[in-house]
Amino acid sequence: MNSSLASPYAELTTDRLVLRPWTAAEATAALDDTRSPHWADDFPAEGDRVIAGLLDQHPGWLGEHGHRLIIERASGLVVGSIGLFWPPNEGVLEIGYGIVASRRGRGYAPEATRALTSFALTAPGVHTVVATVELSNPASVRVLEKAGFQHCSTEENVARFRVRKLNSHE
């Protein structure tokens, strides 16, 4: 691996995916539309570019409990991104995710969401991971349900889901 793309933080590995922290170089490449041979043809998507643009303002998002690239193990290609909006607020972290269109429908989003949520709940002081989704996006609702999130509230056109650490009553 190119040292400019190395991260000091551990990768999370699932059956079909690797979740690896973004590096500053990758964020710059996404913003500059510099193609990497390790990216799916349709990566980065618009949401990935938004996150890449915010990484300078939120350096904690590049940390161990921050944002990660989703890598398809079979091809070695980056096929999306997922992240925790660090730091936690009173023990609660928000998660967000996106898979490029060419890889949707394969179960990658719930697989990555389960893995990062489990990891997040091991962070000191974190007891809950939440996600907010527009009701007009039923696929994202299904991702959260498949990842074990429970619906906890709805306001107007937005639903909020959460997973709590076992034995947490917060």
Secondary structure, 3 states (H helix, E strand, C coil): CCHHHCCCCCCEECCCEEEEECCHHHHHHHHHCCCCCCECCCCCCHHHHHHHHHCCCCHHHHCCCCEEEEEECCCCCEEEEEEECCCCECCEEEEEEEECHHHCCCCHHHHHHHHHHHHHCCCCCCCEEEEEEECCCHHHHHHHHHCCCEEEEEECCEEEEEEECCCCCC
